[in-house]
Amino acid sequence: MAGIKALISLSFGGAIGLMFLMLGCALPVYDKYWPLFLLFFYILAPIPYCISRRIVEDTDSASNACKELALFLTTGIVVSAFGLPIIFARADVIAWGACALVLTGNVVIFATILGFFLVFGTNDDFSWQQW
């Protein structure tokens, strides 16, 4: 039952994060849809870590080159996702209020992705590796 509650709360967090992203795009004050490019970053962020989890046999070791590279690439994707709305706002492509809404959505979405890997990343009975 704890897995179902975690899944529901993660779904709620993802919906709230996407709501902030959509508000930053679709409010009549802002009315620019450039921040929707961040959806690519949301999709790309967990991919390096998932690939390294499949390749590496022993994930309990203190240092592993594949795992460290995956964390580096994931960090680059996350930092880019936070930098893109700021660059859009500085170039006057979007308004600063839209940038604040999009950055709030980024925090919620990436916290949800992190929560997913913390909850379902263990090798217990209810794991994401079964899927």
Backbone atoms as SQL, in Angstrom:
CREATE TABLE atoms (id INTEGER PRIMARY KEY, chain TEXT, resi INTEGER, resn TEXT, atom TEXT, x REAL, y REAL, z REAL);
INSERT INTO atoms VALUES
  (1, 'A', 1, 'MET', 'N', 0.803, -1.189, 0.000),
  (2, 'A', 1, 'MET', 'CA', 0.000, 0.000, 0.000),
  (3, 'A', 1, 'MET', 'C', 0.851, 1.261, 0.000),
  (4, 'A', 2, 'ALA', 'N', 2.048, 1.162, 0.571),
  (5, 'A', 2, 'ALA', 'CA', 2.928, 2.337, 0.594),
  (6, 'A', 2, 'ALA', 'C', 3.375, 2.708, -0.816),
  (7, 'A', 3, 'GLY', 'N', 3.536, 1.721, -1.699),
  (8, 'A', 3, 'GLY', 'CA', 3.933, 1.998, -3.072),
  (9, 'A', 3, 'GLY', 'C', 2.854, 2.732, -3.838),
  (10, 'A', 4, 'ILE', 'N', 1.600, 2.410, -3.562),
  (11, 'A', 4, 'ILE', 'CA', 0.490, 3.071, -4.241),
  (12, 'A', 4, 'ILE', 'C', 0.388, 4.529, -3.788),
  (13, 'A', 5, 'LYS', 'N', 0.561, 4.773, -2.489),
  (14, 'A', 5, 'LYS', 'CA', 0.516, 6.149, -1.981),
  (15, 'A', 5, 'LYS', 'C', 1.661, 6.979, -2.560),
  (16, 'A', 6, 'ALA', 'N', 2.828, 6.372, -2.677),
  (17, 'A', 6, 'ALA', 'CA', 3.968, 7.080, -3.259),
  (18, 'A', 6, 'ALA', 'C', 3.718, 7.387, -4.726),
  (19, 'A', 7, 'LEU', 'N', 3.143, 6.441, -5.440),
  (20, 'A', 7, 'LEU', 'CA', 2.855, 6.642, -6.856),
  (21, 'A', 7, 'LEU', 'C', 1.824, 7.746, -7.057),
  (22, 'A', 8, 'ILE', 'N', 0.812, 7.782, -6.206),
  (23, 'A', 8, 'ILE', 'CA', -0.211, 8.823, -6.311),
  (24, 'A', 8, 'ILE', 'C', 0.373, 10.190, -5.972),
  (25, 'A', 9, 'SER', 'N', 1.212, 10.262, -4.944),
  (26, 'A', 9, 'SER', 'CA', 1.808, 11.557, -4.587),
  (27, 'A', 9, 'SER', 'C', 2.792, 12.027, -5.655),
  (28, 'A', 10, 'LEU', 'N', 3.529, 11.109, -6.270),
  (29, 'A', 10, 'LEU', 'CA', 4.425, 11.499, -7.359),
  (30, 'A', 10, 'LEU', 'C', 3.633, 11.970, -8.574),
  (31, 'A', 11, 'SER', 'N', 2.520, 11.342, -8.852),
  (32, 'A', 11, 'SER', 'CA', 1.663, 11.785, -9.960),
  (33, 'A', 11, 'SER', 'C', 1.110, 13.178, -9.694),
  (34, 'A', 12, 'PHE', 'N', 0.720, 13.414, -8.449),
  (35, 'A', 12, 'PHE', 'CA', 0.218, 14.733, -8.078),
  (36, 'A', 12, 'PHE', 'C', 1.316, 15.788, -8.214),
  (37, 'A', 13, 'GLY', 'N', 2.525, 15.458, -7.797),
  (38, 'A', 13, 'GLY', 'CA', 3.640, 16.387, -7.942),
  (39, 'A', 13, 'GLY', 'C', 3.948, 16.698, -9.391),
  (40, 'A', 14, 'GLY', 'N', 3.913, 15.684, -10.238),
  (41, 'A', 14, 'GLY', 'CA', 4.136, 15.916, -11.663),
  (42, 'A', 14, 'GLY', 'C', 3.060, 16.791, -12.284),
  (43, 'A', 15, 'ALA', 'N', 1.811, 16.582, -11.870),
  (44, 'A', 15, 'ALA', 'CA', 0.713, 17.396, -12.394),
  (45, 'A', 15, 'ALA', 'C', 0.845, 18.853, -11.942),
  (46, 'A', 16, 'ILE', 'N', 1.263, 19.063, -10.701),
  (47, 'A', 16, 'ILE', 'CA', 1.454, 20.430, -10.209),
  (48, 'A', 16, 'ILE', 'C', 2.597, 21.120, -10.964),
  (49, 'A', 17, 'GLY', 'N', 3.683, 20.401, -11.190),
  (50, 'A', 17, 'GLY', 'CA', 4.805, 20.975, -11.931),
  (51, 'A', 17, 'GLY', 'C', 4.431, 21.337, -13.358),
  (52, 'A', 18, 'LEU', 'N', 3.687, 20.451, -14.024),
  (53, 'A', 18, 'LEU', 'CA', 3.245, 20.761, -15.386),
  (54, 'A', 18, 'LEU', 'C', 2.237, 21.898, -15.401),
  (55, 'A', 19, 'MET', 'N', 1.445, 22.034, -14.326),
  (56, 'A', 19, 'MET', 'CA', 0.511, 23.147, -14.238),
  (57, 'A', 19, 'MET', 'C', 1.271, 24.481, -14.191),
  (58, 'A', 20, 'PHE', 'N', 2.357, 24.539, -13.411),
  (59, 'A', 20, 'PHE', 'CA', 3.155, 25.756, -13.361),
  (60, 'A', 20, 'PHE', 'C', 3.774, 26.058, -14.732),
  (61, 'A', 21, 'LEU', 'N', 4.225, 25.028, -15.421),
  (62, 'A', 21, 'LEU', 'CA', 4.794, 25.231, -16.752),
  (63, 'A', 21, 'LEU', 'C', 3.737, 25.763, -17.710),
  (64, 'A', 22, 'MET', 'N', 2.546, 25.196, -17.673),
  (65, 'A', 22, 'MET', 'CA', 1.479, 25.654, -18.557),
  (66, 'A', 22, 'MET', 'C', 1.010, 27.064, -18.200),
  (67, 'A', 23, 'LEU', 'N', 0.982, 27.379, -16.902),
  (68, 'A', 23, 'LEU', 'CA', 0.618, 28.738, -16.509),
  (69, 'A', 23, 'LEU', 'C', 1.633, 29.749, -17.012),
  (70, 'A', 24, 'GLY', 'N', 2.900, 29.374, -17.000),
  (71, 'A', 24, 'GLY', 'CA', 3.935, 30.266, -17.521),
  (72, 'A', 24, 'GLY', 'C', 3.831, 30.463, -19.020),
  (73, 'A', 25, 'CYS', 'N', 3.164, 29.556, -19.698),
  (74, 'A', 25, 'CYS', 'CA', 3.007, 29.663, -21.149),
  (75, 'A', 25, 'CYS', 'C', 1.667, 30.284, -21.547),
  (76, 'A', 26, 'ALA', 'N', 0.590, 29.845, -20.915),
  (77, 'A', 26, 'ALA', 'CA', -0.738, 30.103, -21.453),
  (78, 'A', 26, 'ALA', 'C', -1.507, 31.239, -20.801),
  (79, 'A', 27, 'LEU', 'N', -1.013, 31.824, -19.721),
  (80, 'A', 27, 'LEU', 'CA', -1.732, 32.959, -19.157),
  (81, 'A', 27, 'LEU', 'C', -1.787, 34.089, -20.176),
  (82, 'A', 28, 'PRO', 'N', -2.911, 34.787, -20.256),
  (83, 'A', 28, 'PRO', 'CA', -3.036, 35.847, -21.274),
  (84, 'A', 28, 'PRO', 'C', -2.004, 36.965, -21.135),
  (85, 'A', 29, 'VAL', 'N', -1.464, 37.138, -19.940),
  (86, 'A', 29, 'VAL', 'CA', -0.439, 38.165, -19.747),
  (87, 'A', 29, 'VAL', 'C', 0.846, 37.781, -20.478),
  (88, 'A', 30, 'TYR', 'N', 1.170, 36.479, -20.497),
  (89, 'A', 30, 'TYR', 'CA', 2.442, 36.017, -21.065),
  (90, 'A', 30, 'TYR', 'C', 2.270, 35.563, -22.512),
  (91, 'A', 31, 'ASP', 'N', 1.399, 34.613, -22.761),
  (92, 'A', 31, 'ASP', 'CA', 0.987, 34.175, -24.108),
  (93, 'A', 31, 'ASP', 'C', 2.142, 33.843, -25.048),
  (94, 'A', 32, 'LYS', 'N', 3.176, 33.203, -24.525),
  (95, 'A', 32, 'LYS', 'CA', 4.282, 32.701, -25.351),
  (96, 'A', 32, 'LYS', 'C', 4.517, 31.250, -24.955),
  (97, 'A', 33, 'TYR', 'N', 4.709, 30.405, -25.942),
  (98, 'A', 33, 'TYR', 'CA', 4.825, 28.972, -25.668),
  (99, 'A', 33, 'TYR', 'C', 6.252, 28.445, -25.800),
  (100, 'A', 34, 'TRP', 'N', 7.236, 29.309, -25.775),
  (101, 'A', 34, 'TRP', 'CA', 8.636, 28.874, -25.856),
  (102, 'A', 34, 'TRP', 'C', 9.061, 28.001, -24.681),
  (103, 'A', 35, 'PRO', 'N', 8.567, 28.218, -23.470),
  (104, 'A', 35, 'PRO', 'CA', 9.001, 27.350, -22.362),
  (105, 'A', 35, 'PRO', 'C', 8.602, 25.887, -22.499),
  (106, 'A', 36, 'LEU', 'N', 7.735, 25.562, -23.443),
  (107, 'A', 36, 'LEU', 'CA', 7.371, 24.158, -23.623),
  (108, 'A', 36, 'LEU', 'C', 8.540, 23.310, -24.122),
  (109, 'A', 37, 'PHE', 'N', 9.616, 23.953, -24.580),
  (110, 'A', 37, 'PHE', 'CA', 10.815, 23.201, -24.950),
  (111, 'A', 37, 'PHE', 'C', 11.420, 22.480, -23.749),
  (112, 'A', 38, 'LEU', 'N', 11.043, 22.892, -22.546),
  (113, 'A', 38, 'LEU', 'CA', 11.551, 22.226, -21.346),
  (114, 'A', 38, 'LEU', 'C', 11.019, 20.804, -21.206),
  (115, 'A', 39, 'LEU', 'N', 9.965, 20.471, -21.905),
  (116, 'A', 39, 'LEU', 'CA', 9.461, 19.095, -21.861),
  (117, 'A', 39, 'LEU', 'C', 10.521, 18.105, -22.349),
  (118, 'A', 40, 'PHE', 'N', 11.353, 18.540, -23.296),
  (119, 'A', 40, 'PHE', 'CA', 12.437, 17.676, -23.763),
  (120, 'A', 40, 'PHE', 'C', 13.431, 17.390, -22.638),
  (121, 'A', 41, 'PHE', 'N', 13.716, 18.405, -21.821),
  (122, 'A', 41, 'PHE', 'CA', 14.630, 18.210, -20.696),
  (123, 'A', 41, 'PHE', 'C', 14.027, 17.281, -19.648),
  (124, 'A', 42, 'TYR', 'N', 12.713, 17.373, -19.433),
  (125, 'A', 42, 'TYR', 'CA', 12.060, 16.485, -18.471),
  (126, 'A', 42, 'TYR', 'C', 12.143, 15.031, -18.929),
  (127, 'A', 43, 'ILE', 'N', 12.069, 14.819, -20.224),
  (128, 'A', 43, 'ILE', 'CA', 12.160, 13.459, -20.764),
  (129, 'A', 43, 'ILE', 'C', 13.604, 12.969, -20.752),
  (130, 'A', 44, 'LEU', 'N', 14.543, 13.852, -21.073),
  (131, 'A', 44, 'LEU', 'CA', 15.953, 13.451, -21.177),
  (132, 'A', 44, 'LEU', 'C', 16.643, 13.279, -19.823),
  (133, 'A', 45, 'ALA', 'N', 16.161, 13.924, -18.782),
  (134, 'A', 45, 'ALA', 'CA', 16.872, 13.926, -17.493),
  (135, 'A', 45, 'ALA', 'C', 17.093, 12.533, -16.899),
  (136, 'A', 46, 'PRO', 'N', 16.112, 11.658, -16.838),
  (137, 'A', 46, 'PRO', 'CA', 16.373, 10.363, -16.203),
  (138, 'A', 46, 'PRO', 'C', 17.040, 9.329, -17.105),
  (139, 'A', 47, 'ILE', 'N', 17.177, 9.599, -18.379),
  (140, 'A', 47, 'ILE', 'CA', 17.680, 8.584, -19.314),
  (141, 'A', 47, 'ILE', 'C', 19.120, 8.156, -19.014),
  (142, 'A', 48, 'PRO', 'N', 20.088, 9.070, -18.781),
  (143, 'A', 48, 'PRO', 'CA', 21.457, 8.587, -18.499),
  (144, 'A', 48, 'PRO', 'C', 21.536, 7.713, -17.249),
  (145, 'A', 49, 'TYR', 'N', 20.803, 8.087, -16.217),
  (146, 'A', 49, 'TYR', 'CA', 20.844, 7.302, -14.984),
  (147, 'A', 49, 'TYR', 'C', 20.198, 5.931, -15.184),
  (148, 'A', 50, 'CYS', 'N', 19.112, 5.871, -15.935),
  (149, 'A', 50, 'CYS', 'CA', 18.464, 4.577, -16.208),
  (150, 'A', 50, 'CYS', 'C', 19.372, 3.671, -17.029),
  (151, 'A', 51, 'ILE', 'N', 20.076, 4.236, -18.002),
  (152, 'A', 51, 'ILE', 'CA', 20.992, 3.440, -18.812),
  (153, 'A', 51, 'ILE', 'C', 22.143, 2.922, -17.961),
  (154, 'A', 52, 'SER', 'N', 22.678, 3.774, -17.082),
  (155, 'A', 52, 'SER', 'CA', 23.799, 3.320, -16.255),
  (156, 'A', 52, 'SER', 'C', 23.356, 2.260, -15.251),
  (157, 'A', 53, 'ARG', 'N', 22.133, 2.323, -14.788),
  (158, 'A', 53, 'ARG', 'CA', 21.626, 1.296, -13.871),
  (159, 'A', 53, 'ARG', 'C', 21.488, -0.053, -14.578),
  (160, 'A', 54, 'ARG', 'N', 21.180, -0.029, -15.858),
  (161, 'A', 54, 'ARG', 'CA', 21.053, -1.271, -16.628),
  (162, 'A', 54, 'ARG', 'C', 22.412, -1.864, -16.968),
  (163, 'A', 55, 'ILE', 'N', 23.402, -1.003, -17.223),
  (164, 'A', 55, 'ILE', 'CA', 24.713, -1.473, -17.652),
  (165, 'A', 55, 'ILE', 'C', 25.549, -1.969, -16.481),
  (166, 'A', 56, 'VAL', 'N', 25.552, -1.220, -15.391),
  (167, 'A', 56, 'VAL', 'CA', 26.433, -1.507, -14.269),
  (168, 'A', 56, 'VAL', 'C', 25.828, -2.610, -13.408),
  (169, 'A', 57, 'GLU', 'N', 26.625, -3.617, -13.114),
  (170, 'A', 57, 'GLU', 'CA', 26.164, -4.736, -12.294),
  (171, 'A', 57, 'GLU', 'C', 26.144, -4.384, -10.817),
  (172, 'A', 58, 'ASP', 'N', 27.237, -3.815, -10.315),
  (173, 'A', 58, 'ASP', 'CA', 27.370, -3.519, -8.889),
  (174, 'A', 58, 'ASP', 'C', 27.155, -2.027, -8.670),
  (175, 'A', 59, 'THR', 'N', 25.980, -1.646, -8.165),
  (176, 'A', 59, 'THR', 'CA', 25.697, -0.235, -7.931),
  (177, 'A', 59, 'THR', 'C', 26.037, 0.193, -6.513),
  (178, 'A', 60, 'ASP', 'N', 26.514, -0.728, -5.675),
  (179, 'A', 60, 'ASP', 'CA', 26.851, -0.390, -4.301),
  (180, 'A', 60, 'ASP', 'C', 28.296, 0.063, -4.136),
  (181, 'A', 61, 'SER', 'N', 29.076, 0.028, -5.194),
  (182, 'A', 61, 'SER', 'CA', 30.476, 0.430, -5.073),
  (183, 'A', 61, 'SER', 'C', 30.574, 1.934, -4.837),
  (184, 'A', 62, 'ALA', 'N', 31.674, 2.351, -4.245),
  (185, 'A', 62, 'ALA', 'CA', 31.838, 3.760, -3.879),
  (186, 'A', 62, 'ALA', 'C', 32.010, 4.643, -5.115),
  (187, 'A', 63, 'SER', 'N', 32.731, 4.169, -6.129),
  (188, 'A', 63, 'SER', 'CA', 32.956, 4.969, -7.321),
  (189, 'A', 63, 'SER', 'C', 32.853, 4.073, -8.546),
  (190, 'A', 64, 'ASN', 'N', 32.141, 4.534, -9.532),
  (191, 'A', 64, 'ASN', 'CA', 31.977, 3.787, -10.754),
  (192, 'A', 64, 'ASN', 'C', 31.933, 4.809, -11.890),
  (193, 'A', 65, 'ALA', 'N', 32.760, 4.603, -12.909),
  (194, 'A', 65, 'ALA', 'CA', 32.883, 5.588, -13.978),
  (195, 'A', 65, 'ALA', 'C', 31.574, 5.758, -14.746),
  (196, 'A', 66, 'CYS', 'N', 30.875, 4.681, -15.005),
  (197, 'A', 66, 'CYS', 'CA', 29.615, 4.771, -15.750),
  (198, 'A', 66, 'CYS', 'C', 28.561, 5.526, -14.952),
  (199, 'A', 67, 'LYS', 'N', 28.480, 5.234, -13.668),
  (200, 'A', 67, 'LYS', 'CA', 27.501, 5.912, -12.828),
  (201, 'A', 67, 'LYS', 'C', 27.848, 7.394, -12.672),
  (202, 'A', 68, 'GLU', 'N', 29.129, 7.699, -12.541),
  (203, 'A', 68, 'GLU', 'CA', 29.552, 9.094, -12.403),
  (204, 'A', 68, 'GLU', 'C', 29.289, 9.877, -13.688),
  (205, 'A', 69, 'LEU', 'N', 29.509, 9.254, -14.846),
  (206, 'A', 69, 'LEU', 'CA', 29.212, 9.912, -16.112),
  (207, 'A', 69, 'LEU', 'C', 27.712, 10.164, -16.252),
  (208, 'A', 70, 'ALA', 'N', 26.906, 9.207, -15.838),
  (209, 'A', 70, 'ALA', 'CA', 25.456, 9.378, -15.903),
  (210, 'A', 70, 'ALA', 'C', 24.991, 10.512, -15.002),
  (211, 'A', 71, 'LEU', 'N', 25.556, 10.604, -13.810),
  (212, 'A', 71, 'LEU', 'CA', 25.201, 11.703, -12.915),
  (213, 'A', 71, 'LEU', 'C', 25.666, 13.047, -13.478),
  (214, 'A', 72, 'PHE', 'N', 26.811, 13.079, -14.120),
  (215, 'A', 72, 'PHE', 'CA', 27.311, 14.308, -14.740),
  (216, 'A', 72, 'PHE', 'C', 26.387, 14.752, -15.868),
  (217, 'A', 73, 'LEU', 'N', 25.987, 13.812, -16.735),
  (218, 'A', 73, 'LEU', 'CA', 25.096, 14.158, -17.837),
  (219, 'A', 73, 'LEU', 'C', 23.723, 14.597, -17.332),
  (220, 'A', 74, 'THR', 'N', 23.222, 13.923, -16.312),
  (221, 'A', 74, 'THR', 'CA', 21.941, 14.302, -15.733),
  (222, 'A', 74, 'THR', 'C', 22.014, 15.694, -15.121),
  (223, 'A', 75, 'THR', 'N', 23.109, 15.988, -14.439),
  (224, 'A', 75, 'THR', 'CA', 23.290, 17.314, -13.862),
  (225, 'A', 75, 'THR', 'C', 23.339, 18.383, -14.953),
  (226, 'A', 76, 'GLY', 'N', 24.013, 18.098, -16.050),
  (227, 'A', 76, 'GLY', 'CA', 24.052, 19.037, -17.169),
  (228, 'A', 76, 'GLY', 'C', 22.681, 19.297, -17.754),
  (229, 'A', 77, 'ILE', 'N', 21.867, 18.260, -17.862),
  (230, 'A', 77, 'ILE', 'CA', 20.508, 18.413, -18.388),
  (231, 'A', 77, 'ILE', 'C', 19.661, 19.252, -17.442),
  (232, 'A', 78, 'VAL', 'N', 19.779, 19.002, -16.138),
  (233, 'A', 78, 'VAL', 'CA', 18.986, 19.745, -15.158),
  (234, 'A', 78, 'VAL', 'C', 19.402, 21.212, -15.117),
  (235, 'A', 79, 'VAL', 'N', 20.699, 21.476, -15.142),
  (236, 'A', 79, 'VAL', 'CA', 21.175, 22.867, -15.134),
  (237, 'A', 79, 'VAL', 'C', 20.732, 23.582, -16.414),
  (238, 'A', 80, 'SER', 'N', 20.751, 22.892, -17.526),
  (239, 'A', 80, 'SER', 'CA', 20.280, 23.488, -18.774),
  (240, 'A', 80, 'SER', 'C', 18.793, 23.801, -18.714),
  (241, 'A', 81, 'ALA', 'N', 18.028, 22.944, -18.055),
  (242, 'A', 81, 'ALA', 'CA', 16.592, 23.184, -17.923),
  (243, 'A', 81, 'ALA', 'C', 16.315, 24.404, -17.056),
  (244, 'A', 82, 'PHE', 'N', 17.175, 24.682, -16.094),
  (245, 'A', 82, 'PHE', 'CA', 17.003, 25.883, -15.294),
  (246, 'A', 82, 'PHE', 'C', 17.547, 27.119, -16.005),
  (247, 'A', 83, 'GLY', 'N', 18.527, 26.941, -16.869),
  (248, 'A', 83, 'GLY', 'CA', 19.122, 28.078, -17.560),
  (249, 'A', 83, 'GLY', 'C', 18.317, 28.578, -18.744),
  (250, 'A', 84, 'LEU', 'N', 17.609, 27.683, -19.422),
  (251, 'A', 84, 'LEU', 'CA', 16.890, 28.068, -20.633),
  (252, 'A', 84, 'LEU', 'C', 15.814, 29.130, -20.375),
  (253, 'A', 85, 'PRO', 'N', 14.971, 29.005, -19.343),
  (254, 'A', 85, 'PRO', 'CA', 13.984, 30.078, -19.126),
  (255, 'A', 85, 'PRO', 'C', 14.631, 31.413, -18.748),
  (256, 'A', 86, 'ILE', 'N', 15.747, 31.359, -18.047),
  (257, 'A', 86, 'ILE', 'CA', 16.433, 32.599, -17.687),
  (258, 'A', 86, 'ILE', 'C', 16.995, 33.274, -18.937),
  (259, 'A', 87, 'ILE', 'N', 17.532, 32.479, -19.850),
  (260, 'A', 87, 'ILE', 'CA', 18.033, 33.035, -21.112),
  (261, 'A', 87, 'ILE', 'C', 16.883, 33.597, -21.938),
  (262, 'A', 88, 'PHE', 'N', 15.746, 32.885, -21.961),
  (263, 'A', 88, 'PHE', 'CA', 14.570, 33.402, -22.665),
  (264, 'A', 88, 'PHE', 'C', 14.114, 34.739, -22.076),
  (265, 'A', 89, 'ALA', 'N', 14.123, 34.842, -20.754),
  (266, 'A', 89, 'ALA', 'CA', 13.675, 36.080, -20.114),
  (267, 'A', 89, 'ALA', 'C', 14.666, 37.215, -20.346),
  (268, 'A', 90, 'ARG', 'N', 15.961, 36.921, -20.314),
  (269, 'A', 90, 'ARG', 'CA', 16.963, 37.975, -20.544),
  (270, 'A', 90, 'ARG', 'C', 16.940, 38.469, -21.986),
  (271, 'A', 91, 'ALA', 'N', 16.544, 37.598, -22.918),
  (272, 'A', 91, 'ALA', 'CA', 16.458, 37.984, -24.322),
  (273, 'A', 91, 'ALA', 'C', 15.090, 38.573, -24.671),
  (274, 'A', 92, 'ASP', 'N', 14.248, 38.774, -23.676),
  (275, 'A', 92, 'ASP', 'CA', 12.887, 39.303, -23.841),
  (276, 'A', 92, 'ASP', 'C', 12.019, 38.450, -24.747),
  (277, 'A', 93, 'VAL', 'N', 12.269, 37.151, -24.757),
  (278, 'A', 93, 'VAL', 'CA', 11.400, 36.224, -25.481),
  (279, 'A', 93, 'VAL', 'C', 10.173, 35.920, -24.630),
  (280, 'A', 94, 'ILE', 'N', 10.365, 35.743, -23.316),
  (281, 'A', 94, 'ILE', 'CA', 9.261, 35.561, -22.383),
  (282, 'A', 94, 'ILE', 'C', 9.394, 36.611, -21.282),
  (283, 'A', 95, 'ALA', 'N', 8.321, 36.814, -20.551),
  (284, 'A', 95, 'ALA', 'CA', 8.336, 37.779, -19.446),
  (285, 'A', 95, 'ALA', 'C', 8.983, 37.150, -18.221),
  (286, 'A', 96, 'TRP', 'N', 9.410, 38.003, -17.286),
  (287, 'A', 96, 'TRP', 'CA', 10.059, 37.498, -16.075),
  (288, 'A', 96, 'TRP', 'C', 9.077, 36.758, -15.181),
  (289, 'A', 97, 'GLY', 'N', 7.815, 37.133, -15.198),
  (290, 'A', 97, 'GLY', 'CA', 6.812, 36.399, -14.430),
  (291, 'A', 97, 'GLY', 'C', 6.630, 34.979, -14.955),
  (292, 'A', 98, 'ALA', 'N', 6.642, 34.844, -16.277),
  (293, 'A', 98, 'ALA', 'CA', 6.569, 33.520, -16.878),
  (294, 'A', 98, 'ALA', 'C', 7.807, 32.707, -16.522),
  (295, 'A', 99, 'CYS', 'N', 8.952, 33.377, -16.482),
  (296, 'A', 99, 'CYS', 'CA', 10.192, 32.693, -16.102),
  (297, 'A', 99, 'CYS', 'C', 10.093, 32.172, -14.675),
  (298, 'A', 100, 'ALA', 'N', 9.518, 32.975, -13.772),
  (299, 'A', 100, 'ALA', 'CA', 9.372, 32.527, -12.384),
  (300, 'A', 100, 'ALA', 'C', 8.431, 31.335, -12.284),
  (301, 'A', 101, 'LEU', 'N', 7.339, 31.352, -13.039),
  (302, 'A', 101, 'LEU', 'CA', 6.420, 30.212, -13.023),
  (303, 'A', 101, 'LEU', 'C', 7.078, 28.958, -13.587),
  (304, 'A', 102, 'VAL', 'N', 7.841, 29.115, -14.654),
  (305, 'A', 102, 'VAL', 'CA', 8.514, 27.969, -15.268),
  (306, 'A', 102, 'VAL', 'C', 9.594, 27.408, -14.342),
  (307, 'A', 103, 'LEU', 'N', 10.337, 28.275, -13.669),
  (308, 'A', 103, 'LEU', 'CA', 11.361, 27.801, -12.732),
  (309, 'A', 103, 'LEU', 'C', 10.728, 27.088, -11.540),
  (310, 'A', 104, 'THR', 'N', 9.562, 27.569, -11.086),
  (311, 'A', 104, 'THR', 'CA', 8.845, 26.868, -10.024),
  (312, 'A', 104, 'THR', 'C', 8.408, 25.487, -10.497),
  (313, 'A', 105, 'GLY', 'N', 7.915, 25.418, -11.721),
  (314, 'A', 105, 'GLY', 'CA', 7.557, 24.124, -12.297),
  (315, 'A', 105, 'GLY', 'C', 8.757, 23.202, -12.427),
  (316, 'A', 106, 'ASN', 'N', 9.923, 23.761, -12.775),
  (317, 'A', 106, 'ASN', 'CA', 11.150, 22.964, -12.859),
  (318, 'A', 106, 'ASN', 'C', 11.500, 22.338, -11.518),
  (319, 'A', 107, 'VAL', 'N', 11.419, 23.139, -10.460),
  (320, 'A', 107, 'VAL', 'CA', 11.747, 22.623, -9.133),
  (321, 'A', 107, 'VAL', 'C', 10.817, 21.470, -8.769),
  (322, 'A', 108, 'VAL', 'N', 9.529, 21.643, -9.036),
  (323, 'A', 108, 'VAL', 'CA', 8.560, 20.595, -8.674),
  (324, 'A', 108, 'VAL', 'C', 8.761, 19.346, -9.532),
  (325, 'A', 109, 'ILE', 'N', 8.960, 19.513, -10.821),
  (326, 'A', 109, 'ILE', 'CA', 9.122, 18.354, -11.714),
  (327, 'A', 109, 'ILE', 'C', 10.399, 17.583, -11.387),
  (328, 'A', 110, 'PHE', 'N', 11.506, 18.280, -11.194),
  (329, 'A', 110, 'PHE', 'CA', 12.748, 17.568, -10.909),
  (330, 'A', 110, 'PHE', 'C', 12.747, 16.962, -9.518),
  (331, 'A', 111, 'ALA', 'N', 12.042, 17.568, -8.580),
  (332, 'A', 111, 'ALA', 'CA', 11.868, 16.935, -7.265),
  (333, 'A', 111, 'ALA', 'C', 11.021, 15.678, -7.388),
  (334, 'A', 112, 'THR', 'N', 10.047, 15.699, -8.277),
  (335, 'A', 112, 'THR', 'CA', 9.227, 14.511, -8.519),
  (336, 'A', 112, 'THR', 'C', 10.046, 13.399, -9.160),
  (337, 'A', 113, 'ILE', 'N', 10.891, 13.754, -10.119),
  (338, 'A', 113, 'ILE', 'CA', 11.754, 12.743, -10.755),
  (339, 'A', 113, 'ILE', 'C', 12.717, 12.157, -9.732),
  (340, 'A', 114, 'LEU', 'N', 13.303, 13.014, -8.893),
  (341, 'A', 114, 'LEU', 'CA', 14.196, 12.533, -7.838),
  (342, 'A', 114, 'LEU', 'C', 13.440, 11.634, -6.859),
  (343, 'A', 115, 'GLY', 'N', 12.240, 12.044, -6.482),
  (344, 'A', 115, 'GLY', 'CA', 11.430, 11.226, -5.578),
  (345, 'A', 115, 'GLY', 'C', 11.098, 9.874, -6.177),
  (346, 'A', 116, 'PHE', 'N', 10.867, 9.829, -7.486),
  (347, 'A', 116, 'PHE', 'CA', 10.590, 8.550, -8.139),
  (348, 'A', 116, 'PHE', 'C', 11.768, 7.602, -7.997),
  (349, 'A', 117, 'PHE', 'N', 12.979, 8.116, -8.231),
  (350, 'A', 117, 'PHE', 'CA', 14.145, 7.244, -8.128),
  (351, 'A', 117, 'PHE', 'C', 14.471, 6.883, -6.690),
  (352, 'A', 118, 'LEU', 'N', 14.137, 7.745, -5.745),
  (353, 'A', 118, 'LEU', 'CA', 14.363, 7.396, -4.337),
  (354, 'A', 118, 'LEU', 'C', 13.365, 6.361, -3.853),
  (355, 'A', 119, 'VAL', 'N', 12.115, 6.459, -4.294),
  (356, 'A', 119, 'VAL', 'CA', 11.086, 5.525, -3.840),
  (357, 'A', 119, 'VAL', 'C', 11.190, 4.190, -4.564),
  (358, 'A', 120, 'PHE', 'N', 11.333, 4.230, -5.869),
  (359, 'A', 120, 'PHE', 'CA', 11.297, 3.000, -6.666),
  (360, 'A', 120, 'PHE', 'C', 12.673, 2.534, -7.109),
  (361, 'A', 121, 'GLY', 'N', 13.750, 3.119, -6.603),
  (362, 'A', 121, 'GLY', 'CA', 15.093, 2.748, -7.020),
  (363, 'A', 121, 'GLY', 'C', 15.677, 1.569, -6.276),
  (364, 'A', 122, 'THR', 'N', 15.049, 1.144, -5.212),
  (365, 'A', 122, 'THR', 'CA', 15.557, 0.006, -4.449),
  (366, 'A', 122, 'THR', 'C', 15.098, -1.294, -5.085),
  (367, 'A', 123, 'ASN', 'N', 15.794, -2.358, -4.789),
  (368, 'A', 123, 'ASN', 'CA', 15.460, -3.661, -5.362),
  (369, 'A', 123, 'ASN', 'C', 14.555, -4.446, -4.423),
  (370, 'A', 124, 'ASP', 'N', 13.394, -3.911, -4.134),
  (371, 'A', 124, 'ASP', 'CA', 12.445, -4.633, -3.294),
  (372, 'A', 124, 'ASP', 'C', 11.326, -5.213, -4.167),
  (373, 'A', 125, 'ASP', 'N', 10.241, -5.589, -3.548),
  (374, 'A', 125, 'ASP', 'CA', 9.159, -6.235, -4.283),
  (375, 'A', 125, 'ASP', 'C', 8.484, -5.291, -5.275),
  (376, 'A', 126, 'PHE', 'N', 8.345, -4.040, -4.927),
  (377, 'A', 126, 'PHE', 'CA', 7.660, -3.074, -5.780),
  (378, 'A', 126, 'PHE', 'C', 8.687, -2.112, -6.347),
  (379, 'A', 127, 'SER', 'N', 9.241, -2.428, -7.486),
  (380, 'A', 127, 'SER', 'CA', 10.351, -1.655, -8.032),
  (381, 'A', 127, 'SER', 'C', 10.055, -1.246, -9.475),
  (382, 'A', 128, 'TRP', 'N', 10.646, -0.138, -9.907),
  (383, 'A', 128, 'TRP', 'CA', 10.461, 0.319, -11.269),
  (384, 'A', 128, 'TRP', 'C', 11.197, -0.555, -12.259),
  (385, 'A', 129, 'GLN', 'N', 12.140, -1.385, -11.786),
  (386, 'A', 129, 'GLN', 'CA', 12.898, -2.242, -12.675),
  (387, 'A', 129, 'GLN', 'C', 12.048, -3.394, -13.205),
  (388, 'A', 130, 'GLN', 'N', 10.911, -3.655, -12.585),
  (389, 'A', 130, 'GLN', 'CA', 10.011, -4.696, -13.088),
  (390, 'A', 130, 'GLN', 'C', 9.353, -4.276, -14.390),
  (391, 'A', 131, 'TRP', 'N', 9.218, -2.973, -14.615),
  (392, 'A', 131, 'TRP', 'CA', 8.529, -2.469, -15.785),
  (393, 'A', 131, 'TRP', 'C', 9.462, -2.503, -16.948);
